[in-house]
Amino acid sequence: MESMYEYGSRRGFWRLHKLFQEKKIPITIFGVAMALERNPEVVMQ
């Protein structure tokens, strides 16, 4: 079973990232350390 952190970092983050970029909305994200550790490309964005 896929956890919400695995799904969110693979799909959900990128969908939201694109939406906020298109609308030029600045955001701040607080993430779970383990999820960020597993997905360093998200941190770099």
DSSP file (Angstrom, degrees, kcal/mol; ACC not computed):
  #  RESIDUE AA STRUCTURE BP1 BP2  ACC     N-H-->O    O-->H-N    N-H-->O    O-->H-N    TCO  KAPPA ALPHA  PHI   PSI    X-CA   Y-CA   Z-CA
    1    1 A M              0   0    0      0, 0.0     2,-0.3     0, 0.0     0, 0.0   0.000 360.0 360.0 360.0 133.3    0.0    0.0    0.0
    2    2 A E        -     0   0    0      1,-0.1     2,-0.1     2,-0.0     0, 0.0  -0.630 360.0-131.3 -82.5 133.4    1.3    3.4   -1.0
    3    3 A S     >  -     0   0    0     -2,-0.3     4,-2.1     1,-0.1     5,-0.2  -0.382  20.9-113.2 -79.8 163.5    1.5    6.0    1.8
    4    4 A M  H  > S+     0   0    0      1,-0.2     4,-2.7     2,-0.2     5,-0.2   0.810 117.4  56.6 -65.3 -28.5    0.2    9.5    1.4
    5    5 A Y  H  > S+     0   0    0      2,-0.2     4,-2.0     1,-0.2    -1,-0.2   0.907 107.1  47.6 -69.8 -40.2    3.8   10.8    1.6
    6    6 A E  H  > S+     0   0    0      2,-0.2     4,-1.4     1,-0.2    -2,-0.2   0.930 117.2  42.1 -65.9 -44.8    4.9    8.7   -1.3
    7    7 A Y  H  X>S+     0   0    0     -4,-2.1     4,-2.9     1,-0.2     5,-1.1   0.940 114.0  51.9 -66.5 -46.2    1.9    9.7   -3.4
    8    8 A G  I  <>S+     0   0    0     -4,-2.7     5,-3.5     1,-0.2     6,-0.3   0.873 110.9  46.2 -60.6 -39.5    2.1   13.3   -2.4
    9    9 A S  I  <5S+     0   0    0     -4,-2.0    -1,-0.2    -5,-0.2    -2,-0.2   0.820 118.2  42.5 -74.8 -29.7    5.7   13.7   -3.3
   10   10 A R  I  <5S-     0   0    0     -4,-1.4    -2,-0.2    -5,-0.2    -1,-0.2   0.875 137.9  -0.7 -82.3 -38.2    5.4   12.0   -6.6
   11   11 A R  I  X5S+     0   0    0     -4,-2.9     4,-1.9    -5,-0.2    -3,-0.2   0.774 125.0  52.8-120.2 -54.6    2.2   13.5   -7.9
   12   12 A G  I  ><S+     0   0    0     -5,-1.1     4,-2.3     1,-0.2     5,-0.2   0.895 107.2  51.9 -61.1 -44.6    0.5   16.0   -5.5
   13   13 A F  H  ><S+     0   0    0     -5,-3.5     4,-3.0     1,-0.2    -1,-0.2   0.937 110.5  48.0 -58.2 -48.0    3.5   18.2   -5.0
   14   14 A W  H  > S+     0   0    0     -6,-0.3     4,-2.2     1,-0.2    -1,-0.2   0.846 110.2  51.9 -67.3 -34.0    4.2   18.7   -8.7
   15   15 A R  H  X S+     0   0    0     -4,-1.9     4,-2.0     2,-0.2    -1,-0.2   0.939 114.9  42.0 -65.1 -46.6    0.5   19.5   -9.5
   16   16 A L  H  X S+     0   0    0     -4,-2.3     4,-2.7     2,-0.2     5,-0.3   0.903 112.3  54.9 -66.8 -40.8    0.4   22.1   -6.8
   17   17 A H  H  X S+     0   0    0     -4,-3.0     4,-2.3    -5,-0.2    -2,-0.2   0.930 109.7  46.8 -57.6 -47.3    3.8   23.5   -7.7
   18   18 A K  H  X S+     0   0    0     -4,-2.2     4,-2.6     2,-0.2    -1,-0.2   0.917 112.0  50.7 -62.0 -44.7    2.8   24.0  -11.4
   19   19 A L  H  X S+     0   0    0     -4,-2.0     4,-2.0     1,-0.2    -2,-0.2   0.936 112.5  44.9 -60.2 -48.9   -0.5   25.6  -10.4
   20   20 A F  H  <>S+     0   0    0     -4,-2.7     5,-2.6     1,-0.2     4,-0.5   0.870 113.3  51.3 -66.0 -36.3    1.2   28.1   -8.0
   21   21 A Q  H ><5S+     0   0    0     -4,-2.3     3,-0.8    -5,-0.3    -2,-0.2   0.924 109.7  49.5 -65.0 -44.3    3.9   28.9  -10.6
   22   22 A E  H 3<5S+     0   0    0     -4,-2.6    -2,-0.2     1,-0.2    -1,-0.2   0.879 116.4  41.5 -62.1 -38.4    1.3   29.5  -13.3
   23   23 A K  T 3<5S-     0   0    0     -4,-2.0    -1,-0.2    -5,-0.2    -2,-0.2   0.457 108.4-126.2 -88.6  -1.6   -0.6   31.9  -11.0
   24   24 A K  T < 5 +     0   0    0     -3,-0.8    -3,-0.2    -4,-0.5    -4,-0.1   0.896  53.0 158.1  55.5  44.4    2.6   33.5   -9.7
   25   25 A I      < -     0   0    0     -5,-2.6    -1,-0.2    -6,-0.1     2,-0.2  -0.886  37.1-137.3-100.6 116.1    1.5   32.8   -6.1
   26   26 A P        -     0   0    0      0, 0.0     2,-0.3     0, 0.0    -5,-0.0  -0.521  29.7-178.5 -72.8 139.2    4.4   32.7   -3.7
   27   27 A I        -     0   0    0     -2,-0.2     2,-0.4     2,-0.0    -2,-0.0  -0.936  25.2-148.0-136.1 158.9    4.2   29.8   -1.2
   28   28 A T        -     0   0    0     -2,-0.3     2,-0.5     2,-0.0     0, 0.0  -0.994  19.5-156.9-123.2 134.6    6.0   28.4    1.8
   29   29 A I        -     0   0    0     -2,-0.4     2,-0.5     2,-0.0    -2,-0.0  -0.946   9.2-161.4-119.1 130.6    5.9   24.6    2.4
   30   30 A F        -     0   0    0     -2,-0.5     2,-0.3     2,-0.0    -2,-0.0  -0.947  24.9-174.4-104.1 124.2    6.5   22.8    5.6
   31   31 A G        -     0   0    0     -2,-0.5     2,-0.3     2,-0.0    -2,-0.0  -0.832  32.5-100.0-123.2 158.8    7.2   19.1    5.0
   32   32 A V     >  -     0   0    0     -2,-0.3     4,-2.3     1,-0.1     3,-0.3  -0.601  35.1-131.2 -72.0 129.8    7.8   15.9    6.9
   33   33 A A  H  > S+     0   0    0     -2,-0.3     4,-2.5     1,-0.2     5,-0.2   0.854 104.3  51.6 -55.5 -41.3   11.6   15.4    7.2
   34   34 A M  H  > S+     0   0    0      1,-0.2     4,-1.8     2,-0.2    -1,-0.2   0.909 110.5  48.3 -65.6 -41.0   11.4   11.7    6.0
   35   35 A A  H  > S+     0   0    0     -3,-0.3     4,-0.8     1,-0.2    -2,-0.2   0.900 113.6  47.4 -65.3 -39.9    9.3   12.6    3.0
   36   36 A L  H  < S+     0   0    0     -4,-2.3     3,-0.5     1,-0.2     7,-0.3   0.877 109.1  54.2 -68.6 -37.5   11.8   15.4    2.1
   37   37 A E  H  < S+     0   0    0     -4,-2.5    -1,-0.2    -5,-0.2    -2,-0.2   0.874 109.9  47.3 -62.8 -37.2   14.8   13.1    2.6
   38   38 A R  H  < S+     0   0    0     -4,-1.8    -1,-0.2     1,-0.2    -2,-0.2   0.648 118.7  41.5 -78.8 -15.2   13.3   10.6    0.2
   39   39 A N    >X  +     0   0    0     -4,-0.8     3,-1.6    -3,-0.5     4,-1.0  -0.538  61.2 163.9-133.6  67.3   12.5   13.3   -2.4
   40   40 A P  H 3> S+     0   0    0      0, 0.0     4,-1.8     0, 0.0    -1,-0.1   0.758  72.3  67.9 -61.0 -25.4   15.4   15.7   -2.6
   41   41 A E  H 3> S+     0   0    0      1,-0.2     4,-0.7     2,-0.2    -5,-0.1   0.822  97.7  53.8 -64.5 -28.8   14.2   17.1   -6.0
   42   42 A V  H X4 S+     0   0    0     -3,-1.6     3,-0.7     1,-0.2    -1,-0.2   0.898 105.8  52.6 -68.7 -40.9   11.2   18.6   -4.2
   43   43 A V  H 3< S+     0   0    0     -4,-1.0    -2,-0.2    -7,-0.3    -1,-0.2   0.881 104.7  56.0 -62.2 -38.8   13.5   20.4   -1.7
   44   44 A M  H 3<        0   0    0     -4,-1.8    -1,-0.2     1,-0.3    -2,-0.2   0.723 360.0 360.0 -69.8 -21.4   15.5   22.0   -4.5
   45   45 A Q    <<        0   0    0     -4,-0.7    -1,-0.3    -3,-0.7    -2,-0.2   0.494 360.0 360.0 -72.0 360.0   12.4   23.5   -6.1
